[in-house]
Amino acid sequence: MKNKRTTTKRLLLVLFIVYGQVGFAQNFTYKSKINSIAKNAFYKVLLSSELSAHSSNHLEDLRIIDNKGKEIPYLLTKESSYGSKSNFIQYTILENKNDNQWQTIIIENPNKDKINKFILEMKNSDANRILQMSGSNDKKKWFVVRDNFYFTSYNNENTSNIQKEIAFPSSDYFYYKIGIKNKDKNPINILSVGHYTNTIQIPSFLTISGLSYKIRTSNKKTYITCVCSPANRIDRLKFYISSPTMYKRLGKITNNTENEKIKEDYTIRPLGSSSKLYKRSPESRPSTDFEFNSEVKAIIETENILSNNKTDSFTIEINNQDNEALQIDSISAFQLTTTLTASLDKDKSYFLYFGDSLLQSPNYDLPYFQNKISTEIDAITIGPVVPKESKIADEYTNDNSVLYVWIGLAIIALILIYLTTNMLKKMKTE
């Protein structure tokens, strides 16, 4: 009896596991094919705003599957509306020699840029040295730039290479000479000399379709009720205003999205009072202030209020004071570009599956190695979003495997019925 009960439990466990796998395969509701691959390489897959509208809020449910049914790891990147990028620019080292007293490094500054610091990249070490710097335009006559200053390299246990900044008075020599006084000690292993440049990252946006709105003016204020169907992430709103030609107005945008209403419109009364829900005022909903100014483009950055969750409704309020109402000809909604970075092969087809609200973000090894992937990689697009049941050429289909699973389930069910019947018979005889 005990053995049969154990067998029954095991079969039930197998039943639930297999059934869960079948259910998982059927949970996606939408898909899109990644367009053709030119070569085997890493690519940035540009996601459409249409995909964003039909996936979960933060794209946790997104999966890449090839035409063999294999899941492909990816990195998810959403652009930021503001940001900068640092690049390490190396100078050419013309000379790096050592004698008993000095280590001498000569660096070329071919554009005669005005500079006031160098970044020395070197092998990890723990050393103190005295440095001196000089500059020249012909490598014959040298002039002091900074004389006799201390240089300390601290041991870093977490890396084999370290970077050390040395500052000096601004100058624009064609050549620079760095003298490191060794005093019969071993030289420092200098790998490169350079500097960091910060460049402003200009974000790119996708147009969002399905935005409609109604405008009314009352009590010196303009109210714009906006609906986005289907709901989507909105990072920017752009207004086309024809009159007046000069204006400066303050306004407020309020998120009225349904899932926000559930959290924001109602709350529990404090302890000691009735436990019933009471309705909050509209002012308690998430909102942010903005300014319209004719000197700049009429744009509202909404990343912090309409982008955390997909938005289907929001209200814009503009304070006209004693001025005429703004003549708003049209409003457009935009979304910051989001990409997937993945290694793709040219002889395979790839599909994006999404639309499973219960699916959590995948856990891949790839994020640990993203610094080894070049930022200068080709970008590719995706096809239209279609229901999961639609047929697409070259798509992996697991119809046969699902059939085998159901056959297996039927066999397990028959075994369970047989074992249960036998147990009931023995229980009656006992």
C-alpha positions as a Markdown table, in Angstrom:
| # | Residue | x | y | z |
|---|---|---|---|---|
| 1 | Met | 0.0 | 0.0 | 0.0 |
| 2 | Lys | 2.8 | 2.4 | 0.9 |
| 3 | Asn | 4.7 | 1.8 | -2.3 |
| 4 | Lys | 1.5 | 2.4 | -4.4 |
| 5 | Arg | 0.9 | 5.7 | -2.5 |
| 6 | Thr | 4.4 | 6.8 | -3.2 |
| 7 | Thr | 4.0 | 5.9 | -6.9 |
| 8 | Thr | 0.8 | 7.8 | -7.0 |
| 9 | Lys | 2.4 | 10.9 | -5.6 |
| 10 | Arg | 5.3 | 10.7 | -8.1 |
| 11 | Leu | 2.9 | 10.4 | -11.0 |
| 12 | Leu | 0.9 | 13.3 | -9.8 |
| 13 | Leu | 4.1 | 15.4 | -9.6 |
| 14 | Val | 5.0 | 14.5 | -13.1 |
| 15 | Leu | 1.4 | 15.3 | -14.2 |
| 16 | Phe | 1.6 | 18.8 | -12.8 |
| 17 | Ile | 5.1 | 19.5 | -14.2 |
| 18 | Val | 4.1 | 18.4 | -17.7 |
| 19 | Tyr | 0.8 | 20.2 | -17.6 |
| 20 | Gly | 2.6 | 23.3 | -16.4 |
| 21 | Gln | 4.9 | 23.1 | -19.4 |
| 22 | Val | 2.1 | 22.8 | -21.8 |
| 23 | Gly | 0.3 | 25.8 | -20.2 |
| 24 | Phe | 3.5 | 27.9 | -20.3 |
| 25 | Ala | 3.9 | 27.3 | -24.1 |
| 26 | Gln | 0.4 | 28.7 | -24.6 |
| 27 | Asn | 0.6 | 31.8 | -22.4 |
| 28 | Phe | 2.1 | 34.2 | -25.0 |
| 29 | Thr | -0.6 | 36.1 | -26.9 |
| 30 | Tyr | 1.5 | 38.0 | -29.4 |
| 31 | Lys | 4.6 | 37.6 | -31.5 |
| 32 | Ser | 6.8 | 39.4 | -34.1 |
| 33 | Lys | 9.5 | 38.2 | -36.5 |
| 34 | Ile | 12.9 | 39.7 | -36.4 |
| 35 | Asn | 13.9 | 40.8 | -39.8 |
| 36 | Ser | 16.7 | 39.1 | -41.8 |
| 37 | Ile | 20.2 | 38.7 | -40.4 |
| 38 | Ala | 23.1 | 39.6 | -42.7 |
| 39 | Lys | 25.9 | 37.8 | -40.8 |
| 40 | Asn | 26.7 | 36.0 | -37.5 |
| 41 | Ala | 27.1 | 38.8 | -35.0 |
| 42 | Phe | 25.7 | 40.7 | -32.1 |
| 43 | Tyr | 22.8 | 43.0 | -33.1 |
| 44 | Lys | 20.6 | 45.6 | -31.6 |
| 45 | Val | 17.0 | 44.7 | -32.2 |
| 46 | Leu | 14.9 | 47.8 | -32.3 |
| 47 | Leu | 11.6 | 47.3 | -30.6 |
| 48 | Ser | 8.5 | 49.0 | -31.9 |
| 49 | Ser | 6.0 | 51.0 | -29.9 |
| 50 | Glu | 3.4 | 48.5 | -31.0 |
| 51 | Leu | 5.3 | 45.7 | -29.3 |
| 52 | Ser | 5.5 | 47.8 | -26.1 |
| 53 | Ala | 1.7 | 48.3 | -26.1 |
| 54 | His | 1.0 | 44.5 | -26.3 |
| 55 | Ser | 3.7 | 43.4 | -23.8 |
| 56 | Ser | 4.0 | 43.8 | -20.0 |
| 57 | Asn | 4.8 | 47.2 | -18.4 |
| 58 | His | 8.6 | 46.6 | -18.3 |
| 59 | Leu | 8.9 | 44.0 | -21.1 |
| 60 | Glu | 9.5 | 41.2 | -18.5 |
| 61 | Asp | 7.6 | 38.8 | -20.7 |
| 62 | Leu | 9.7 | 39.2 | -23.8 |
| 63 | Arg | 11.5 | 36.2 | -25.2 |
| 64 | Ile | 13.6 | 35.5 | -28.4 |
| 65 | Ile | 13.1 | 32.0 | -29.8 |
| 66 | Asp | 14.8 | 30.7 | -32.9 |
| 67 | Asn | 13.3 | 28.5 | -35.6 |
| 68 | Lys | 14.6 | 25.4 | -33.7 |
| 69 | Gly | 12.7 | 26.3 | -30.5 |
| 70 | Lys | 15.9 | 27.5 | -28.7 |
| 71 | Glu | 15.6 | 30.6 | -26.3 |
| 72 | Ile | 18.2 | 33.2 | -27.1 |
| 73 | Pro | 19.7 | 35.4 | -24.2 |
| 74 | Tyr | 19.5 | 39.2 | -24.6 |
| 75 | Leu | 20.3 | 42.5 | -23.0 |
| 76 | Leu | 17.4 | 45.0 | -22.7 |
| 77 | Thr | 18.3 | 48.7 | -23.0 |
| 78 | Lys | 16.0 | 51.6 | -22.8 |
| 79 | Glu | 17.5 | 55.0 | -23.9 |
| 80 | Ser | 17.4 | 57.9 | -21.4 |
| 81 | Ser | 16.1 | 61.3 | -22.2 |
| 82 | Tyr | 19.1 | 62.8 | -20.5 |
| 83 | Gly | 22.6 | 61.5 | -20.3 |
| 84 | Ser | 26.3 | 61.6 | -21.3 |
| 85 | Lys | 28.8 | 59.0 | -22.5 |
| 86 | Ser | 32.4 | 58.9 | -21.5 |
| 87 | Asn | 35.1 | 57.6 | -24.0 |
| 88 | Phe | 38.7 | 57.0 | -23.2 |
| 89 | Ile | 40.8 | 58.6 | -25.9 |
| 90 | Gln | 44.4 | 57.4 | -26.1 |
| 91 | Tyr | 47.4 | 59.6 | -27.1 |
| 92 | Thr | 50.2 | 58.1 | -29.1 |
| 93 | Ile | 53.2 | 57.2 | -26.9 |
| 94 | Leu | 56.3 | 58.0 | -29.0 |
| 95 | Glu | 58.8 | 57.0 | -26.4 |
| 96 | Asn | 58.9 | 55.0 | -23.2 |
| 97 | Lys | 62.4 | 54.4 | -21.9 |
| 98 | Asn | 64.2 | 53.8 | -18.6 |
| 99 | Asp | 67.6 | 54.4 | -17.1 |
| 100 | Asn | 68.9 | 54.1 | -13.6 |
| 101 | Gln | 67.4 | 57.4 | -12.5 |
| 102 | Trp | 64.4 | 58.3 | -14.8 |
| 103 | Gln | 61.6 | 56.7 | -16.7 |
| 104 | Thr | 60.8 | 59.0 | -19.7 |
| 105 | Ile | 57.5 | 59.0 | -21.6 |
| 106 | Ile | 57.0 | 61.3 | -24.6 |
| 107 | Ile | 53.4 | 61.8 | -25.8 |
| 108 | Glu | 52.1 | 63.3 | -29.0 |
| 109 | Asn | 49.3 | 65.9 | -29.0 |
| 110 | Pro | 48.8 | 66.1 | -32.8 |
| 111 | Asn | 45.9 | 68.6 | -32.8 |
| 112 | Lys | 47.6 | 70.8 | -30.2 |
| 113 | Asp | 44.5 | 70.5 | -28.1 |
| 114 | Lys | 44.4 | 72.6 | -24.9 |
| 115 | Ile | 44.7 | 70.1 | -22.1 |
| 116 | Asn | 45.2 | 70.1 | -18.4 |
| 117 | Lys | 45.3 | 66.4 | -17.4 |
| 118 | Phe | 46.4 | 63.0 | -18.4 |
| 119 | Ile | 45.0 | 59.6 | -17.4 |
| 120 | Leu | 47.8 | 57.0 | -17.0 |
| 121 | Glu | 46.6 | 53.4 | -17.4 |
| 122 | Met | 49.1 | 51.1 | -15.7 |
| 123 | Lys | 49.6 | 47.7 | -14.2 |
| 124 | Asn | 48.4 | 47.4 | -10.7 |
| 125 | Ser | 51.2 | 48.5 | -8.3 |
| 126 | Asp | 51.9 | 50.2 | -5.0 |
| 127 | Ala | 54.5 | 52.9 | -5.5 |
| 128 | Asn | 55.5 | 56.5 | -4.7 |
| 129 | Arg | 57.4 | 58.6 | -7.3 |
| 130 | Ile | 58.4 | 62.2 | -8.0 |
| 131 | Leu | 57.2 | 63.4 | -11.5 |
| 132 | Gln | 58.1 | 66.4 | -13.7 |
| 133 | Met | 56.4 | 67.4 | -16.9 |
| 134 | Ser | 57.6 | 69.5 | -19.8 |
| 135 | Gly | 56.3 | 70.5 | -23.2 |
| 136 | Ser | 57.7 | 71.1 | -26.7 |
| 137 | Asn | 56.6 | 71.9 | -30.2 |
| 138 | Asp | 59.6 | 70.3 | -31.9 |
| 139 | Lys | 61.0 | 67.7 | -29.5 |
| 140 | Lys | 64.2 | 69.7 | -29.2 |
| 141 | Lys | 63.4 | 72.6 | -26.9 |
| 142 | Trp | 61.5 | 71.6 | -23.8 |
| 143 | Phe | 59.7 | 73.9 | -21.4 |
| 144 | Val | 58.5 | 73.2 | -17.9 |
| 145 | Val | 54.8 | 72.5 | -17.5 |
| 146 | Arg | 54.8 | 71.2 | -13.9 |
| 147 | Asp | 57.9 | 70.6 | -11.8 |
| 148 | Asn | 58.6 | 68.0 | -9.1 |
| 149 | Phe | 55.3 | 66.8 | -7.8 |
| 150 | Tyr | 54.4 | 63.5 | -6.1 |
| 151 | Phe | 52.7 | 60.6 | -7.7 |
| 152 | Thr | 51.2 | 57.8 | -5.7 |
| 153 | Ser | 49.9 | 54.5 | -7.2 |
| 154 | Tyr | 47.8 | 52.5 | -4.7 |
| 155 | Asn | 47.3 | 48.8 | -4.9 |
| 156 | Asn | 43.8 | 47.8 | -6.0 |
| 157 | Glu | 43.0 | 44.2 | -5.1 |
| 158 | Asn | 40.0 | 44.0 | -7.4 |
| 159 | Thr | 41.7 | 44.6 | -10.8 |
| 160 | Ser | 45.0 | 44.0 | -12.6 |
| 161 | Asn | 45.0 | 47.4 | -14.3 |
| 162 | Ile | 44.5 | 50.8 | -12.7 |
| 163 | Gln | 44.1 | 54.4 | -13.9 |
| 164 | Lys | 45.7 | 57.5 | -12.3 |
| 165 | Glu | 45.0 | 61.1 | -13.2 |
| 166 | Ile | 47.8 | 63.7 | -13.2 |
| 167 | Ala | 46.8 | 67.3 | -13.5 |
| 168 | Phe | 48.9 | 70.2 | -14.8 |
| 169 | Pro | 48.4 | 73.9 | -15.9 |
| 170 | Ser | 46.5 | 74.2 | -19.2 |
| 171 | Ser | 48.7 | 74.2 | -22.3 |
| 172 | Asp | 48.7 | 73.2 | -25.9 |
| 173 | Tyr | 52.1 | 71.8 | -26.7 |
| 174 | Phe | 52.6 | 69.4 | -29.6 |
| 175 | Tyr | 54.6 | 67.0 | -27.4 |
| 176 | Tyr | 54.7 | 66.3 | -23.7 |
| 177 | Lys | 57.4 | 64.6 | -21.7 |
| 178 | Ile | 56.6 | 62.9 | -18.4 |
| 179 | Gly | 59.7 | 62.2 | -16.3 |
| 180 | Ile | 59.2 | 59.6 | -13.4 |
| 181 | Lys | 62.1 | 59.6 | -11.0 |
| 182 | Asn | 62.9 | 56.0 | -10.1 |
| 183 | Lys | 66.1 | 56.3 | -8.0 |
| 184 | Asp | 67.4 | 52.8 | -9.0 |
| 185 | Lys | 64.0 | 51.3 | -8.5 |
| 186 | Asn | 62.0 | 49.4 | -11.0 |
| 187 | Pro | 59.9 | 51.5 | -13.4 |
| 188 | Ile | 56.1 | 51.7 | -13.4 |
| 189 | Asn | 54.5 | 49.6 | -16.1 |
| 190 | Ile | 52.6 | 52.4 | -18.1 |
| 191 | Leu | 50.2 | 50.8 | -20.6 |
| 192 | Ser | 48.6 | 53.9 | -22.2 |
| 193 | Val | 48.1 | 57.6 | -21.7 |
| 194 | Gly | 44.8 | 59.4 | -22.6 |
| 195 | His | 41.9 | 61.4 | -21.4 |
| 196 | Tyr | 38.1 | 61.0 | -21.1 |
| 197 | Thr | 35.7 | 62.9 | -23.3 |
| 198 | Asn | 32.1 | 63.4 | -22.3 |
| 199 | Thr | 29.6 | 63.6 | -25.1 |
| 200 | Ile | 25.9 | 64.4 | -24.7 |
| 201 | Gln | 23.7 | 61.4 | -25.6 |
| 202 | Ile | 20.9 | 62.6 | -27.9 |
| 203 | Pro | 18.0 | 60.2 | -27.4 |
| 204 | Ser | 15.9 | 58.8 | -30.2 |
| 205 | Phe | 12.1 | 58.4 | -30.0 |
| 206 | Leu | 9.4 | 56.3 | -31.6 |
| 207 | Thr | 6.0 | 57.7 | -32.5 |
| 208 | Ile | 3.1 | 56.2 | -30.5 |
| 209 | Ser | -0.2 | 55.7 | -32.4 |
| 210 | Gly | -3.7 | 55.6 | -30.9 |
| 211 | Leu | -3.5 | 59.0 | -29.0 |
| 212 | Ser | -6.8 | 61.0 | -29.0 |
| 213 | Tyr | -7.8 | 64.0 | -27.0 |
| 214 | Lys | -10.5 | 66.6 | -26.2 |
| 215 | Ile | -9.8 | 70.3 | -25.4 |
| 216 | Arg | -12.0 | 72.6 | -23.4 |
| 217 | Thr | -11.4 | 76.0 | -21.9 |
| 218 | Ser | -13.0 | 77.1 | -18.6 |
| 219 | Asn | -12.2 | 79.7 | -15.9 |
| 220 | Lys | -9.0 | 80.9 | -17.6 |
| 221 | Lys | -7.7 | 77.4 | -17.9 |
| 222 | Thr | -7.3 | 74.9 | -20.8 |
| 223 | Tyr | -8.1 | 71.3 | -20.0 |
| 224 | Ile | -6.9 | 68.5 | -22.4 |
| 225 | Thr | -8.3 | 65.0 | -21.7 |
| 226 | Cys | -6.1 | 62.4 | -23.5 |
| 227 | Val | -6.7 | 58.8 | -24.2 |
| 228 | Cys | -4.1 | 56.3 | -25.5 |
| 229 | Ser | -5.6 | 53.2 | -27.0 |
| 230 | Pro | -4.0 | 50.7 | -26.6 |
| 231 | Ala | -2.3 | 51.8 | -23.4 |
| 232 | Asn | 1.4 | 52.4 | -23.8 |
| 233 | Arg | 4.5 | 53.9 | -22.2 |
| 234 | Ile | 4.7 | 57.6 | -23.0 |
| 235 | Asp | 8.1 | 59.4 | -22.6 |
| 236 | Arg | 7.4 | 62.7 | -24.4 |
| 237 | Leu | 4.5 | 64.8 | -25.6 |
| 238 | Lys | 4.9 | 67.4 | -28.4 |
| 239 | Phe | 2.4 | 70.2 | -29.0 |
| 240 | Tyr | 1.9 | 72.1 | -32.2 |
| 241 | Ile | 0.7 | 75.6 | -31.2 |
| 242 | Ser | -0.3 | 78.1 | -33.9 |
| 243 | Ser | -1.3 | 81.1 | -31.8 |
| 244 | Pro | -0.5 | 83.3 | -30.0 |
| 245 | Thr | 3.1 | 83.8 | -31.3 |
| 246 | Met | 4.4 | 84.6 | -27.9 |
| 247 | Tyr | 3.4 | 82.8 | -24.8 |
| 248 | Lys | 4.7 | 81.5 | -21.4 |
| 249 | Arg | 2.3 | 79.3 | -19.5 |
| 250 | Leu | 2.5 | 77.0 | -16.5 |
| 251 | Gly | 0.6 | 73.7 | -16.5 |
| 252 | Lys | 0.2 | 70.3 | -14.8 |
| 253 | Ile | -0.2 | 66.8 | -16.2 |
| 254 | Thr | -2.0 | 64.2 | -14.2 |
| 255 | Asn | -2.0 | 60.4 | -14.8 |
| 256 | Asn | -5.5 | 58.9 | -14.8 |
| 257 | Thr | -4.6 | 55.4 | -15.9 |
| 258 | Glu | -6.9 | 52.7 | -14.8 |
| 259 | Asn | -4.3 | 50.7 | -12.9 |
| 260 | Glu | -3.2 | 53.9 | -11.2 |
| 261 | Lys | -6.8 | 54.6 | -10.2 |
| 262 | Ile | -7.0 | 51.4 | -8.3 |
| 263 | Lys | -3.9 | 52.4 | -6.2 |
| 264 | Glu | -4.4 | 56.1 | -6.0 |
| 265 | Asp | -8.2 | 56.8 | -5.9 |
| 266 | Tyr | -9.0 | 54.6 | -2.9 |
| 267 | Thr | -7.2 | 54.0 | 0.4 |
| 268 | Ile | -8.0 | 52.3 | 3.7 |
| 269 | Arg | -9.2 | 54.5 | 6.6 |
| 270 | Pro | -6.8 | 54.6 | 9.6 |
| 271 | Leu | -7.2 | 52.1 | 12.5 |
| 272 | Gly | -9.9 | 53.1 | 15.0 |
| 273 | Ser | -12.3 | 54.1 | 12.3 |
| 274 | Ser | -14.4 | 52.3 | 9.7 |
| 275 | Ser | -12.4 | 50.0 | 7.5 |
| 276 | Lys | -14.4 | 50.9 | 4.4 |
| 277 | Leu | -12.6 | 52.4 | 1.4 |
| 278 | Tyr | -13.1 | 56.1 | 0.7 |
| 279 | Lys | -12.4 | 58.0 | -2.5 |
| 280 | Arg | -9.4 | 60.3 | -2.8 |
| 281 | Ser | -9.5 | 63.6 | -4.5 |
| 282 | Pro | -8.2 | 63.9 | -8.1 |
| 283 | Glu | -5.3 | 66.0 | -6.8 |
| 284 | Ser | -3.8 | 63.0 | -5.1 |
| 285 | Arg | -3.2 | 61.2 | -8.4 |
| 286 | Pro | 0.4 | 61.3 | -9.8 |
| 287 | Ser | 1.1 | 64.6 | -11.5 |
| 288 | Thr | 3.9 | 66.9 | -12.5 |
| 289 | Asp | 4.3 | 70.5 | -13.4 |
| 290 | Phe | 5.6 | 71.9 | -16.7 |
| 291 | Glu | 6.1 | 75.2 | -18.6 |
| 292 | Phe | 5.2 | 76.1 | -22.1 |
| 293 | Asn | 7.4 | 78.8 | -23.6 |
| 294 | Ser | 7.3 | 80.1 | -27.2 |
| 295 | Glu | 11.1 | 80.5 | -27.1 |
| 296 | Val | 11.5 | 76.7 | -27.1 |
| 297 | Lys | 9.6 | 73.8 | -28.5 |
| 298 | Ala | 6.4 | 73.0 | -26.8 |
| 299 | Ile | 7.5 | 69.6 | -25.4 |
| 300 | Ile | 6.7 | 67.9 | -22.1 |
| 301 | Glu | 9.1 | 65.1 | -20.9 |
| 302 | Thr | 6.8 | 62.6 | -19.3 |
| 303 | Glu | 9.2 | 59.7 | -18.6 |
| 304 | Asn | 8.7 | 60.0 | -14.8 |
| 305 | Ile | 4.9 | 60.0 | -14.8 |
| 306 | Leu | 3.6 | 58.3 | -17.9 |
| 307 | Ser | 6.3 | 55.7 | -18.5 |
| 308 | Asn | 6.6 | 53.6 | -15.4 |
| 309 | Asn | 3.4 | 51.8 | -16.3 |
| 310 | Lys | 1.5 | 51.7 | -19.5 |
| 311 | Thr | -0.8 | 54.7 | -19.7 |
| 312 | Asp | -4.3 | 54.8 | -21.1 |
| 313 | Ser | -5.6 | 58.1 | -19.8 |
| 314 | Phe | -4.2 | 61.4 | -18.6 |
| 315 | Thr | -5.2 | 65.1 | -18.2 |
| 316 | Ile | -3.3 | 68.2 | -19.0 |
| 317 | Glu | -4.2 | 71.5 | -17.4 |
| 318 | Ile | -2.8 | 74.8 | -18.7 |
| 319 | Asn | -3.1 | 78.1 | -16.7 |
| 320 | Asn | -3.9 | 80.9 | -19.2 |
| 321 | Gln | -4.2 | 83.6 | -16.5 |
| 322 | Asp | -5.6 | 86.7 | -18.4 |
| 323 | Asn | -4.3 | 85.6 | -21.8 |
| 324 | Glu | -6.1 | 84.1 | -24.7 |
| 325 | Ala | -6.2 | 80.3 | -24.8 |
| 326 | Leu | -3.5 | 78.5 | -26.7 |
| 327 | Gln | -4.5 | 77.4 | -30.2 |
| 328 | Ile | -3.3 | 73.7 | -30.1 |
| 329 | Asp | -3.5 | 72.2 | -33.6 |
| 330 | Ser | -2.3 | 68.7 | -32.7 |
| 331 | Ile | -0.5 | 66.6 | -30.0 |
| 332 | Ser | 1.9 | 63.8 | -30.7 |
| 333 | Ala | 3.1 | 61.1 | -28.2 |
| 334 | Phe | 6.6 | 59.5 | -28.3 |
| 335 | Gln | 8.5 | 56.7 | -26.6 |
| 336 | Leu | 12.2 | 56.4 | -25.9 |
| 337 | Thr | 13.8 | 53.8 | -28.1 |
| 338 | Thr | 14.2 | 50.4 | -26.5 |
| 339 | Thr | 16.6 | 47.7 | -27.9 |
| 340 | Leu | 17.5 | 44.1 | -27.3 |
| 341 | Thr | 21.2 | 43.1 | -27.8 |
| 342 | Ala | 21.6 | 39.5 | -28.8 |
| 343 | Ser | 23.9 | 37.2 | -30.7 |
| 344 | Leu | 22.1 | 36.1 | -33.9 |
| 345 | Asp | 23.1 | 33.8 | -36.8 |
| 346 | Lys | 22.4 | 34.5 | -40.5 |
| 347 | Asp | 21.1 | 31.0 | -41.3 |
| 348 | Lys | 18.4 | 31.1 | -38.6 |
| 349 | Ser | 15.1 | 32.8 | -38.2 |
| 350 | Tyr | 14.2 | 34.5 | -34.9 |
| 351 | Phe | 10.8 | 35.4 | -33.3 |
| 352 | Leu | 9.9 | 37.6 | -30.4 |
| 353 | Tyr | 7.1 | 36.2 | -28.1 |
| 354 | Phe | 5.3 | 38.4 | -25.5 |
| 355 | Gly | 1.9 | 39.2 | -24.0 |
| 356 | Asp | 2.2 | 37.0 | -20.9 |
| 357 | Ser | 1.4 | 39.2 | -17.9 |
| 358 | Leu | 2.4 | 36.5 | -15.4 |
| 359 | Leu | 5.9 | 35.9 | -16.8 |
| 360 | Gln | 8.9 | 37.3 | -14.9 |
| 361 | Ser | 12.1 | 38.8 | -16.4 |
| 362 | Pro | 14.5 | 36.1 | -17.6 |
| 363 | Asn | 17.8 | 35.5 | -15.8 |
| 364 | Tyr | 20.7 | 35.2 | -18.3 |
| 365 | Asp | 24.5 | 35.1 | -18.0 |
| 366 | Leu | 24.9 | 37.7 | -20.8 |
| 367 | Pro | 24.6 | 40.8 | -18.5 |
| 368 | Tyr | 27.8 | 39.8 | -16.7 |
| 369 | Phe | 29.7 | 40.1 | -20.0 |
| 370 | Gln | 28.1 | 43.2 | -21.6 |
| 371 | Asn | 31.4 | 45.2 | -21.3 |
| 372 | Lys | 32.9 | 42.7 | -23.8 |
| 373 | Ile | 30.2 | 43.5 | -26.4 |
| 374 | Ser | 31.0 | 46.4 | -28.8 |
| 375 | Thr | 28.7 | 49.4 | -28.7 |
| 376 | Glu | 29.2 | 49.9 | -32.4 |
| 377 | Ile | 27.0 | 47.0 | -33.7 |
| 378 | Asp | 24.4 | 46.9 | -36.4 |
| 379 | Ala | 20.7 | 47.5 | -35.7 |
| 380 | Ile | 17.9 | 45.5 | -37.1 |
| 381 | Thr | 14.1 | 46.0 | -37.0 |
| 382 | Ile | 11.2 | 43.7 | -36.3 |
| 383 | Gly | 8.0 | 42.9 | -38.3 |
| 384 | Pro | 4.4 | 43.7 | -37.4 |
| 385 | Val | 2.9 | 42.4 | -34.2 |
| 386 | Val | 0.5 | 39.6 | -34.8 |
| 387 | Pro | -1.5 | 37.2 | -32.5 |
| 388 | Lys | 0.3 | 34.1 | -31.4 |
| 389 | Glu | -2.0 | 31.9 | -33.4 |
| 390 | Ser | -1.0 | 33.5 | -36.7 |
| 391 | Lys | 1.1 | 31.5 | -39.1 |
| 392 | Ile | 4.6 | 32.9 | -40.0 |
| 393 | Ala | 7.1 | 31.2 | -42.3 |
| 394 | Asp | 10.1 | 29.4 | -40.7 |
| 395 | Glu | 8.5 | 29.7 | -37.2 |
| 396 | Tyr | 9.3 | 26.9 | -34.8 |
| 397 | Thr | 6.2 | 24.8 | -34.1 |
| 398 | Asn | 5.9 | 22.3 | -31.2 |
| 399 | Asp | 2.6 | 20.7 | -32.4 |
| 400 | Asn | 4.1 | 17.2 | -32.4 |
| 401 | Ser | 5.7 | 17.6 | -29.0 |
| 402 | Val | 2.5 | 18.9 | -27.5 |
| 403 | Leu | 0.7 | 15.9 | -29.0 |
| 404 | Tyr | 3.2 | 13.6 | -27.3 |
| 405 | Val | 2.7 | 15.4 | -24.0 |
| 406 | Trp | -1.1 | 15.0 | -24.2 |
| 407 | Ile | -0.6 | 11.3 | -25.0 |
| 408 | Gly | 1.7 | 11.0 | -22.0 |
| 409 | Leu | -0.9 | 12.7 | -19.8 |
| 410 | Ala | -3.6 | 10.3 | -21.0 |
| 411 | Ile | -1.4 | 7.3 | -20.1 |
| 412 | Ile | -0.6 | 8.8 | -16.7 |
| 413 | Ala | -4.3 | 9.4 | -16.1 |
| 414 | Leu | -5.1 | 5.8 | -16.9 |
| 415 | Ile | -2.4 | 4.6 | -14.5 |
| 416 | Leu | -3.8 | 6.8 | -11.8 |
| 417 | Ile | -7.3 | 5.5 | -12.3 |
| 418 | Tyr | -6.0 | 2.0 | -12.2 |
| 419 | Leu | -4.0 | 2.5 | -9.0 |
| 420 | Thr | -6.9 | 4.4 | -7.3 |
| 421 | Thr | -9.4 | 1.7 | -8.2 |
| 422 | Asn | -7.1 | -1.0 | -6.8 |
| 423 | Met | -6.5 | 1.0 | -3.5 |
| 424 | Leu | -10.3 | 1.4 | -3.1 |
| 425 | Lys | -10.9 | -2.3 | -3.6 |
| 426 | Lys | -8.2 | -3.2 | -1.0 |
| 427 | Met | -9.6 | -0.7 | 1.5 |
| 428 | Lys | -13.0 | -2.4 | 1.2 |
| 429 | Thr | -11.6 | -5.9 | 1.7 |
| 430 | Glu | -9.6 | -4.7 | 4.7 |
